[in-house]
């Protein structure tokens, strides 16, 4: 099936007499005819459902759809994007390990890596993603176990050289993790460029309607977990009677372990109703992303002409420093998110934002409705001035997420807000 068709049909295909629309299986438990059957489920000898914390038919259908869209062998949905990032790395990291991350990442992810993981004995080194391969290699340590970055950085809007980072990780014999939330698989499928594990905050474009929080981990099935660096996957798990994931589940070992071990022990399970809403959003993903991109390109061109604006970061603009990389990795479109810097710093930025009428002030992004945010005082508020500078976030930086309204209405609202600064 082509991508647009997968959005509608992957994951759930009803049999004769079954519901056309994927049903909500709002149940925590499932019944069986014998203790033997249930025992096989707990020993991972048989596929099936026995408790919704680990698996649910509605969530399973959403997971299969996302795996199909990204080109992976399997996926695991979580209760939030943060949980997905946490589970994805914790699945292979433990106290004493180290990993490398781009410094151009979402503020919440930065805190998770720099502070929460540190408390767990896991260290991170942040790198400049524009550095050469030789420079990146200087961040490696004997205990490095992973490399992480975002396809399109939030909110810096920097496009990652995915193949360079994949090479960086693979030459170190470690997996490359990438957050593909902004680009979505409609505009970019990182696995095709060498990524091993793909992460999404499904709260954003995959849902698209701001009605559920969720995350997902997608396993490419391509990384060799038997290289000696990942005993968690290649050696016996005592909690499953000595089962070895790589032997039993082959190239689906990573995603299986994440489900049956981390989800079992830590929870962070999405509700069946949220999975239903997520699937509903994904059905229109292809249609929505084209409109988000078209509107954002118009808005970016408008912002670039404003005297109150000093910089506009949108790789769809031919004048943008990221344009060349965008043409390589996201040639058919980007997303609806734009970052721009307004002259006058925090006070002027606040005054402009407060004058918006159609555009909502929200701690959100990637909604069908246009919204705006001041990252330095919201999503990245916990970062120091030095950390903000390193993440490319100035006091006057504004992030606007273009929805799917008529672009004329969006532009009119922005224009009246700029006009108010003249008064």
C-alpha positions in Angstrom: 0.0 0.0 0.0 1.0 3.6 -0.6 1.5 5.9 2.4 -1.9 7.6 2.2 -3.6 4.1 2.0 -1.6 2.8 5.0 -2.9 5.8 7.0 -6.4 4.4 6.5 -5.9 0.6 6.3 -2.7 -0.5 8.1 -3.1 -2.0 11.6 -6.7 -2.9 11.4 -8.5 -4.7 8.5 -12.0 -6.0 9.6 -13.1 -9.5 8.7 -16.5 -10.4 7.5 -19.2 -8.8 9.6 -16.7 -6.9 11.8 -16.8 -3.1 12.4 -15.4 -1.0 9.6 -14.0 1.5 12.1 -11.4 0.2 14.6 -13.3 -0.5 17.8 -12.3 0.6 21.3 -11.6 -2.4 23.4 -12.1 -0.7 26.8 -11.1 -3.6 28.9 -8.1 -4.2 31.2 -8.4 -8.0 31.2 -9.1 -10.9 28.8 -10.5 -14.4 29.5 -9.1 -17.8 28.5 -10.3 -21.4 28.6 -7.4 -22.9 30.5 -4.5 -22.1 32.9 -2.2 -23.6 30.3 -3.0 -20.9 27.7 -2.5 -18.1 30.3 0.8 -19.7 31.3 2.1 -19.6 27.7 1.2 -15.9 27.5 3.2 -15.2 30.6 6.2 -17.2 29.4 6.0 -15.3 26.0 5.5 -18.6 24.2 2.2 -17.4 22.7 1.0 -14.1 21.3 -2.1 -12.6 22.8 -3.6 -10.3 25.4 -3.7 -10.8 29.1 -3.5 -7.4 30.7 -3.8 -4.0 29.0 -0.7 -2.6 30.6 1.3 -4.8 28.2 -1.1 -5.0 25.2 -4.6 -4.1 24.1 -6.3 -4.8 20.7 -7.0 -1.1 20.1 -3.5 0.0 21.0 -2.0 -2.9 19.1 -3.7 -1.8 15.9 -2.4 1.8 16.3 1.1 0.4 16.9 1.0 -1.7 13.8 -0.1 1.3 11.8 2.8 3.4 13.0 5.3 0.6 12.4 4.0 0.3 8.8 4.2 4.1 8.3 7.8 4.3 9.6 8.9 1.0 8.0 9.7 -0.8 11.2 9.3 -4.3 12.5 7.2 -3.3 15.5 6.2 -0.4 17.7 5.3 0.3 21.4 2.9 3.0 22.3 3.3 4.8 25.6 1.3 7.3 27.7 3.4 10.3 26.5 6.2 11.3 24.2 8.5 11.7 27.3 7.7 8.2 28.4 8.6 7.0 24.9 12.0 8.7 24.9 12.7 7.4 28.5 11.7 3.8 27.7 13.5 3.8 24.4 16.9 4.6 25.9 16.4 2.9 29.2 15.7 -0.3 27.3 19.5 -0.6 26.6 21.1 1.8 29.2 21.9 1.2 32.8 24.0 2.8 35.6 27.5 3.3 34.4 26.6 3.8 30.7 27.0 6.8 28.5 25.3 8.2 25.4 25.7 11.1 23.0 22.9 13.5 22.1 22.6 16.5 19.8 22.2 19.7 21.9 19.4 20.9 19.6 16.6 19.0 21.3 13.3 19.6 23.0 13.7 21.2 26.5 11.9 18.4 28.3 14.2 15.8 26.6 17.3 17.9 27.6 16.2 17.8 31.2 15.6 14.1 31.1 19.0 13.5 29.7 21.1 16.0 31.7 19.4 15.6 35.1 17.1 12.6 35.5 19.3 10.1 33.7 22.3 11.5 35.7 20.5 10.6 38.9 20.2 7.1 37.6 24.0 6.8 36.9 23.6 7.4 33.1 25.7 10.2 31.6 25.2 12.1 28.4 27.5 14.3 26.3 25.8 16.9 24.2 27.3 17.7 20.8 27.0 20.3 18.0 25.1 18.4 15.4 26.7 20.4 12.6 30.2 19.2 13.7 32.2 17.0 11.4 32.2 13.2 11.9 35.7 13.4 13.3 34.6 16.1 15.8 31.6 14.0 16.8 33.8 11.0 17.5 35.6 12.9 20.2 32.4 12.6 22.4 32.6 8.9 22.4 33.7 7.0 25.5 34.4 3.3 26.1 31.0 3.0 27.8 29.0 4.8 25.1 25.9 2.8 24.2 23.7 5.1 22.0 23.4 8.3 19.9 20.3 10.5 19.9 19.0 13.4 17.8 15.8 15.0 16.3 14.9 15.0 12.6 13.9 18.6 12.9 14.9 20.2 16.2 12.3 21.8 18.5 12.3 24.8 18.5 15.5 25.6 16.7 14.1 24.1 13.4 17.5 22.7 12.5 17.4 19.7 10.1 19.7 16.8 11.1 22.1 15.2 8.7 20.7 11.8 9.5 23.1 9.8 7.4 26.1 11.5 9.2 24.7 10.7 12.6 23.8 7.1 11.6 27.4 6.6 10.4 28.7 8.2 13.7 26.6 5.7 15.7 27.3 2.6 13.6 31.1 3.2 13.4 30.9 3.1 17.2 28.8 -0.1 17.0 25.9 1.5 18.9 22.3 2.3 17.8 21.1 5.6 16.5 17.8 6.9 18.1 15.9 9.7 16.4 12.9 11.7 17.4 10.8 12.2 14.2 7.9 14.0 15.8 8.0 17.2 13.7 8.7 15.7 10.2 6.4 12.7 10.7 6.8 9.6 8.5 4.8 11.4 5.8 7.7 13.8 5.1 10.7 11.7 6.4 11.3 8.0 7.3 14.6 8.1 9.1 15.0 4.3 9.0 15.6 4.7 5.3 18.7 6.8 6.1 20.1 4.5 8.8 18.2 5.3 12.0 17.7 2.2 14.2 15.0 3.4 16.6 12.4 6.1 15.8 10.5 8.0 18.5 7.4 10.2 18.3 5.4 12.3 20.7 2.1 11.1 19.2 0.5 14.0 21.1 1.7 16.2 18.1 1.1 15.6 14.4 0.2 11.9 14.5 -2.8 12.8 16.6 -3.1 16.3 15.2 -6.2 17.4 17.1 -4.8 18.0 20.7 -7.1 15.3 22.2 -4.7 12.7 23.6 -1.2 12.5 25.0 1.0 9.7 23.8 4.3 8.5 22.5 5.6 5.6 20.4 8.9 3.8 19.9 9.4 2.1 16.5 12.1 -0.6 16.0 13.7 -0.8 12.6 14.8 -4.3 13.3 18.1 -3.6 11.7 20.6 -3.2 14.6 22.7 -6.2 15.7 22.1 -6.4 19.4 24.4 -9.5 19.7 27.6 -7.4 19.3 28.5 -7.9 22.9 27.6 -4.4 24.1 24.0 -5.2 25.0 23.7 -8.1 27.4 20.2 -7.0 28.4 19.1 -8.4 25.0 21.6 -11.1 24.2 21.9 -12.8 27.6 19.2 -14.6 29.7 16.5 -12.6 31.4 15.9 -14.2 34.8 12.4 -12.7 35.0 11.4 -14.9 32.1 13.1 -18.1 33.1 16.3 -17.4 31.2 14.7 -16.3 27.9 17.2 -14.6 25.5 15.4 -11.9 23.5 17.7 -12.0 20.5 17.4 -15.8 20.2 13.6 -15.9 20.7 12.5 -12.8 18.9 15.2 -12.2 16.3 15.1 -8.7 14.8 12.1 -7.8 17.0 14.2 -8.4 20.2 14.5 -4.7 21.2 10.8 -3.8 20.9 9.7 -7.0 22.6 12.0 -6.4 25.6 10.7 -2.8 25.9 7.1 -4.1 26.1 7.5 -7.2 28.3 10.1 -5.8 30.7 9.8 -2.0 30.9 6.1 -1.6 30.3 5.6 -4.5 32.7 7.6 -2.9 35.4 7.1 0.9 34.9 3.7 1.2 33.3 3.1 4.4 31.3 0.4 2.6 29.3 -1.9 4.6 26.9 -5.6 4.1 27.5 -7.5 2.2 24.8 -9.6 5.3 24.2 -6.5 7.4 23.6 -5.2 4.8 21.1 -8.5 5.0 19.3 -8.2 8.8 19.1 -4.6 8.5 17.9 -5.6 6.1 15.1 -8.4 8.4 14.1 -5.8 11.3 13.8 -3.4 9.2 11.8 -6.1 8.4 9.2 -5.9 12.0 8.0 -2.1 12.5 8.5 -1.2 12.8 4.9 -3.9 15.3 4.1 -3.2 17.4 7.1 0.6 17.6 6.7 0.4 19.0 3.2 -1.8 21.9 4.5 0.4 22.5 7.6 3.4 22.8 5.3 1.8 25.1 2.8 0.5 27.4 5.5 3.8 27.5 7.3 5.7 28.4 4.1 3.4 31.3 3.5 3.7 32.5 7.1 7.5 32.1 7.0 7.7 34.2 3.8 5.5 36.9 5.5 7.6 37.0 8.6 10.8 37.4 6.7 9.5 40.7 5.3 8.6 42.2 8.7 10.7 45.0 10.0 10.2 43.8 13.6 11.6 40.4 12.8 15.4 39.8 12.8 15.5 36.1 12.0 13.2 33.4 10.7 14.0 29.7 11.0 12.1 27.6 8.5 14.1 25.2 6.3 11.5 25.5 3.6 12.8 29.0 2.8 15.5 29.0 0.1 17.4 31.6 2.2 17.4 29.4 5.3 20.8 27.9 6.3 19.1 24.5 6.6 17.6 24.6 3.1 20.1 22.2 1.5 19.7 19.6 4.2 15.9 19.9 4.0 16.1 19.3 0.3 17.9 16.0 1.0 15.9 14.7 3.9 12.5 16.4 3.7 12.2 17.5 0.0 8.4 17.3 -0.1 7.6 19.3 3.0 8.6 19.9 6.6 6.0 20.7 9.2 3.9 23.6 10.3 6.4 24.9 13.0 8.4 28.1 12.5 10.8 29.8 14.9 11.5 33.5 14.5 13.1 36.2 16.6 11.4 39.5 17.2 13.4 42.6 17.9 13.3 44.0 21.4 13.7 40.8 23.4 11.3 39.2 26.0 9.1 42.3 26.5 8.3 42.9 22.9 7.8 39.2 22.2 5.3 39.1 25.1 3.5 42.2 23.8 3.2 40.8 20.3 1.9 37.4 21.5 -0.6 39.1 23.8 -2.2 40.9 20.8 -2.9 37.7 18.8 -6.6 36.9 18.4 -7.1 34.0 16.1 -3.8 32.4 17.1 -3.9 30.7 20.5 -1.2 31.0 23.1 -0.7 27.4 24.0 1.9 25.1 25.5 1.5 22.9 22.5 2.6 22.5 18.9 1.5 20.6 15.8 -2.2 21.2 16.3 -4.8 21.6 13.5 -5.3 25.1 15.0 -2.6 27.7 14.8 -0.9 28.4 18.1 2.2 30.2 19.4 4.6 30.1 22.3 7.6 31.8 23.9 10.0 28.9 24.6 12.4 30.8 26.9 9.6 31.3 29.5 7.7 28.1 29.0 9.0 24.8 27.5 12.6 25.7 28.0 12.1 27.7 31.2 14.3 25.3 33.3 17.4 25.8 31.1 20.1 28.2 32.2 21.1 31.2 29.9 24.1 29.2 28.8 21.9 26.1 28.0 19.4 28.3 26.2 22.2 29.8 24.0 23.5 26.3 23.3 20.0 25.2 22.2 19.7 28.2 19.9 16.9 29.9 22.0 17.1 33.7 22.5 14.9 35.9 24.7 13.0 37.1 21.6 12.5 33.7 20.0 8.8 32.8 19.3 7.6 29.5 18.1 4.5 29.5 15.9 2.7 26.3 14.8 0.6 26.9 11.7 -2.6 25.0 11.7 -4.9 24.1 8.8 -7.0 27.3 8.7 -7.2 29.4 5.6 -3.8 31.1 5.4 -5.3 34.5 4.8 -6.8 34.5 8.3 -3.6 33.5 9.9 -1.6 36.2 8.1 -4.2 38.8 9.0 -3.9 38.0 12.7 -0.1 38.2 12.6 -0.3 41.5 10.7 -2.6 43.2 13.2 -0.3 42.0 16.0 2.7 43.6 14.3 0.7 46.8 13.7 0.0 47.0 17.4 3.7 47.4 18.1 3.7 50.7 16.1 1.1 52.2 18.4 
